[in-house]
Amino acid sequence: MVLSDPLIELNDIDFSYSSEAPVLRGVNFCLQDGARVALKGGNGAGKTTLFHLILGLITPSAGSIAVMGRRCSREEDFVHARRHVGLVFQDPDDQLFCPTVVEDVAFGPLNMGLRSAEALERAEDTLDALGIYHLRDRVPYRLSGGEKRLVSVATVLAMKPDVLLLDEPTAGLDQSVADRLIQVIRSYPCKGLLLISHDPGISSALTNRAFILKNHNIEEDSGSPE
C-alpha cells in the first residue's frame, strides 16, 4: 500500500525572533490525513509561531516546510498552501478588515476565483451554520469580542480548506456559543486539524492526539488531549 504525503510536514525547523533566544530548535512534525491534534505548551512556547511558519507568515532560519506534499520555500508555494490550510488567528482583529461581515466572509472565496454570487452564497451559508447570519451587514469593528471571533472562524470555513489551524477559537465565547462552534467544526469535513486551546472541553471534543511544545521542541504528549 502506498501511503499518501503528510498534510503538513516540518523538518528540522529553527526559529527565533531577531537576536532573542530560539523559540523553536530542530522541530520535526507531521500531520497525517485524518489526524486531529491538540498542540499544548506554556505561554511563549511557540505554538502560534508554529502556525505562522506553516503558512509562510514568518520564515524559519533553518529547516523545510511542506504542505499537501509540496515543499514551500517561496511565496508562491505558500499561496498554494493557504488555499488548502485555513488559519483562525488568535486575535480576530487580525482577520477582519472589510466594511461588512458578509464581505469579510466572502473575501476568501472571491480570491479563490468564485463568482460574486457563488462567494456570497457560500458566505451566507457559513454565517447561517454558525448561527450568526443576523450579523451579515454589521461593521466588524463594532462587534463584540465573541462576535468577532465567530466571524473570523466563518472567514476560514467559507474557503473550505482541507486543514484547519485553530488558535484559541473559543476564547471569549459564552459556553452555549462555544458548544455551537464545536458542533460546526466537528461536522466540518476537513482532512486534518491542529488546535491551540487552553479549554480542555474543546480539546476533548475535537482532537484525538496531543503534542506538546517545550524546551524549543515538540513531542507527542503521553496524556490525553485534555
NUKESE-283810 format. One record per residue (C-alpha): residue in one letter; y, z, x. Coordinates in nm, 2 decimals, always signed. Example, Ala and Ser with C-alpha at 12.3 -4.5 7.8 and 13.67 -1.06 7.14 Angstrom:
REC; A; -0.45; +0.78; +1.23;
REC; S; -0.11; +0.71; +1.37;
% end
This chain:
REC; M; +0.00; +0.00; +0.00;
REC; V; +0.35; -0.10; +0.13;
REC; L; +0.60; +0.18; +0.10;
REC; S; +0.95; +0.09; -0.01;
REC; D; +1.25; +0.17; +0.21;
REC; P; +1.42; +0.51; +0.15;
REC; L; +1.71; +0.50; -0.08;
REC; I; +1.92; +0.68; +0.19;
REC; E; +1.83; +0.73; +0.55;
REC; L; +2.02; +0.92; +0.81;
REC; N; +1.91; +0.91; +1.18;
REC; D; +2.04; +1.14; +1.45;
REC; I; +2.38; +1.19; +1.28;
REC; D; +2.65; +1.37; +1.47;
REC; F; +2.99; +1.45; +1.32;
REC; S; +3.29; +1.67; +1.40;
REC; Y; +3.65; +1.68; +1.27;
REC; S; +3.88; +1.60; +1.56;
REC; S; +3.82; +1.83; +1.86;
REC; E; +3.66; +2.10; +1.64;
REC; A; +3.31; +2.23; +1.69;
REC; P; +3.04; +2.00; +1.55;
REC; V; +2.98; +2.00; +1.18;
REC; L; +2.66; +1.80; +1.20;
REC; R; +2.44; +1.75; +1.50;
REC; G; +2.13; +1.54; +1.52;
REC; V; +2.08; +1.52; +1.14;
REC; N; +1.78; +1.33; +1.01;
REC; F; +1.72; +1.29; +0.64;
REC; C; +1.55; +1.05; +0.40;
REC; L; +1.60; +1.03; +0.02;
REC; Q; +1.29; +0.86; -0.12;
REC; D; +1.26; +0.68; -0.45;
REC; G; +1.21; +0.94; -0.73;
REC; A; +1.35; +1.24; -0.53;
REC; R; +1.60; +1.48; -0.69;
REC; V; +1.72; +1.71; -0.41;
REC; A; +1.94; +2.02; -0.41;
REC; L; +2.14; +2.04; -0.10;
REC; K; +2.21; +2.40; -0.01;
REC; G; +2.42; +2.58; +0.26;
REC; G; +2.71; +2.81; +0.30;
REC; N; +3.08; +2.71; +0.27;
REC; G; +3.17; +2.48; +0.56;
REC; A; +2.81; +2.40; +0.64;
REC; G; +2.88; +2.02; +0.60;
REC; K; +2.73; +1.94; +0.26;
REC; T; +3.04; +1.75; +0.13;
REC; T; +3.08; +1.59; +0.47;
REC; L; +2.73; +1.46; +0.45;
REC; F; +2.81; +1.29; +0.11;
REC; H; +3.12; +1.13; +0.26;
REC; L; +2.93; +1.00; +0.56;
REC; I; +2.67; +0.83; +0.33;
REC; L; +2.94; +0.63; +0.16;
REC; G; +3.14; +0.55; +0.47;
REC; L; +3.44; +0.76; +0.38;
REC; I; +3.42; +0.91; +0.72;
REC; T; +3.25; +0.78; +1.04;
REC; P; +2.98; +0.96; +1.24;
REC; S; +3.03; +1.00; +1.61;
REC; A; +2.66; +0.91; +1.67;
REC; G; +2.36; +0.80; +1.47;
REC; S; +2.29; +0.55; +1.20;
REC; I; +2.30; +0.53; +0.82;
REC; A; +2.10; +0.30; +0.59;
REC; V; +2.14; +0.27; +0.21;
REC; M; +1.89; +0.08; -0.01;
REC; G; +1.72; -0.05; +0.31;
REC; R; +2.04; -0.19; +0.46;
REC; R; +2.19; -0.04; +0.77;
REC; C; +2.56; +0.05; +0.72;
REC; S; +2.78; +0.00; +1.02;
REC; R; +3.08; -0.20; +0.89;
REC; E; +3.30; -0.15; +0.58;
REC; E; +3.13; -0.45; +0.40;
REC; D; +2.80; -0.27; +0.44;
REC; F; +2.94; +0.05; +0.28;
REC; V; +3.10; -0.16; +0.00;
REC; H; +2.74; -0.28; -0.08;
REC; A; +2.63; +0.09; -0.06;
REC; R; +2.89; +0.20; -0.31;
REC; R; +2.76; -0.04; -0.56;
REC; H; +2.43; +0.15; -0.56;
REC; V; +2.53; +0.51; -0.48;
REC; G; +2.78; +0.69; -0.71;
REC; L; +2.96; +1.00; -0.58;
REC; V; +3.11; +1.26; -0.81;
REC; F; +3.38; +1.42; -0.59;
REC; Q; +3.42; +1.80; -0.58;
REC; D; +3.78; +1.76; -0.68;
REC; P; +3.82; +1.53; -0.98;
REC; D; +4.18; +1.46; -0.89;
REC; D; +4.04; +1.25; -0.60;
REC; Q; +3.86; +1.03; -0.85;
REC; L; +4.12; +0.97; -1.13;
REC; F; +4.42; +0.75; -1.09;
REC; C; +4.46; +0.52; -1.38;
REC; P; +4.71; +0.56; -1.67;
REC; T; +4.44; +0.65; -1.93;
REC; V; +4.09; +0.79; -1.93;
REC; V; +3.93; +0.48; -2.06;
REC; E; +4.09; +0.27; -1.79;
REC; D; +3.97; +0.51; -1.52;
REC; V; +3.61; +0.49; -1.66;
REC; A; +3.63; +0.11; -1.69;
REC; F; +3.77; +0.06; -1.34;
REC; G; +3.44; +0.06; -1.16;
REC; P; +3.26; -0.18; -1.39;
REC; L; +3.55; -0.42; -1.37;
REC; N; +3.53; -0.40; -0.99;
REC; M; +3.16; -0.49; -1.01;
REC; G; +3.25; -0.81; -1.19;
REC; L; +3.21; -0.73; -1.55;
REC; R; +3.43; -0.89; -1.80;
REC; S; +3.70; -0.68; -1.96;
REC; A; +3.53; -0.65; -2.29;
REC; E; +3.20; -0.55; -2.13;
REC; A; +3.36; -0.30; -1.90;
REC; L; +3.55; -0.14; -2.19;
REC; E; +3.23; -0.12; -2.40;
REC; R; +3.05; +0.05; -2.11;
REC; A; +3.33; +0.29; -2.06;
REC; E; +3.34; +0.39; -2.43;
REC; D; +2.96; +0.43; -2.44;
REC; T; +2.97; +0.66; -2.14;
REC; L; +3.25; +0.87; -2.28;
REC; D; +3.06; +0.90; -2.61;
REC; A; +2.74; +1.00; -2.43;
REC; L; +2.93; +1.28; -2.25;
REC; G; +3.09; +1.39; -2.58;
REC; I; +3.44; +1.32; -2.46;
REC; Y; +3.53; +1.00; -2.65;
REC; H; +3.82; +1.18; -2.80;
REC; L; +3.98; +1.18; -2.45;
REC; R; +3.97; +0.80; -2.44;
REC; D; +4.35; +0.74; -2.45;
REC; R; +4.46; +1.06; -2.28;
REC; V; +4.65; +1.06; -1.95;
REC; P; +4.41; +1.20; -1.69;
REC; Y; +4.66; +1.43; -1.50;
REC; R; +4.73; +1.61; -1.83;
REC; L; +4.37; +1.70; -1.89;
REC; S; +4.23; +2.05; -1.83;
REC; G; +4.02; +2.10; -1.51;
REC; G; +3.70; +2.09; -1.71;
REC; E; +3.80; +1.77; -1.89;
REC; K; +3.89; +1.60; -1.56;
REC; R; +3.55; +1.69; -1.42;
REC; L; +3.37; +1.53; -1.72;
REC; V; +3.58; +1.22; -1.69;
REC; S; +3.51; +1.20; -1.32;
REC; V; +3.14; +1.21; -1.40;
REC; A; +3.19; +0.93; -1.66;
REC; T; +3.36; +0.71; -1.40;
REC; V; +3.04; +0.72; -1.19;
REC; L; +2.79; +0.69; -1.47;
REC; A; +2.97; +0.39; -1.61;
REC; M; +2.89; +0.20; -1.29;
REC; K; +2.51; +0.26; -1.35;
REC; P; +2.44; +0.35; -0.98;
REC; D; +2.08; +0.37; -0.85;
REC; V; +2.16; +0.70; -0.67;
REC; L; +2.38; +0.99; -0.78;
REC; L; +2.56; +1.22; -0.54;
REC; L; +2.69; +1.52; -0.74;
REC; D; +2.93; +1.76; -0.56;
REC; E; +2.97; +2.07; -0.78;
REC; P; +2.96; +1.87; -1.11;
REC; T; +2.96; +2.18; -1.34;
REC; A; +3.23; +2.38; -1.16;
REC; G; +3.49; +2.50; -1.41;
REC; L; +3.29; +2.39; -1.72;
REC; D; +3.20; +2.62; -2.01;
REC; Q; +2.83; +2.68; -2.04;
REC; S; +2.79; +2.46; -2.35;
REC; V; +2.97; +2.17; -2.18;
REC; A; +2.77; +2.22; -1.86;
REC; D; +2.45; +2.21; -2.07;
REC; R; +2.56; +1.88; -2.23;
REC; L; +2.64; +1.73; -1.88;
REC; I; +2.29; +1.84; -1.76;
REC; Q; +2.13; +1.68; -2.06;
REC; V; +2.31; +1.35; -1.99;
REC; I; +2.23; +1.35; -1.62;
REC; R; +1.86; +1.44; -1.68;
REC; S; +1.83; +1.14; -1.92;
REC; Y; +2.01; +0.90; -1.68;
REC; P; +1.75; +0.66; -1.51;
REC; C; +1.86; +0.70; -1.15;
REC; K; +1.62; +0.64; -0.87;
REC; G; +1.73; +0.94; -0.67;
REC; L; +1.98; +1.23; -0.69;
REC; L; +2.15; +1.46; -0.44;
REC; L; +2.31; +1.77; -0.58;
REC; I; +2.55; +2.02; -0.43;
REC; S; +2.60; +2.32; -0.66;
REC; H; +2.63; +2.70; -0.65;
REC; D; +2.49; +2.71; -1.00;
REC; P; +2.12; +2.78; -0.99;
REC; G; +2.08; +2.66; -1.35;
REC; I; +2.18; +2.30; -1.28;
REC; S; +1.97; +2.30; -0.96;
REC; S; +1.67; +2.41; -1.15;
REC; A; +1.73; +2.16; -1.43;
REC; L; +1.80; +1.86; -1.22;
REC; T; +1.61; +1.89; -0.89;
REC; N; +1.26; +1.91; -0.76;
REC; R; +1.32; +1.98; -0.39;
REC; A; +1.57; +2.16; -0.19;
REC; F; +1.71; +2.11; +0.16;
REC; I; +1.95; +2.35; +0.34;
REC; L; +2.22; +2.28; +0.59;
REC; K; +2.26; +2.54; +0.86;
REC; N; +2.33; +2.55; +1.23;
REC; H; +2.47; +2.19; +1.21;
REC; N; +2.14; +2.05; +1.09;
REC; I; +1.93; +2.00; +0.78;
REC; E; +1.58; +2.12; +0.70;
REC; E; +1.36; +2.15; +0.39;
REC; D; +1.41; +2.48; +0.21;
REC; S; +1.09; +2.68; +0.17;
REC; G; +1.21; +2.83; -0.16;
REC; S; +1.26; +2.67; -0.49;
REC; P; +1.57; +2.45; -0.57;
REC; E; +1.73; +2.76; -0.72;
% end
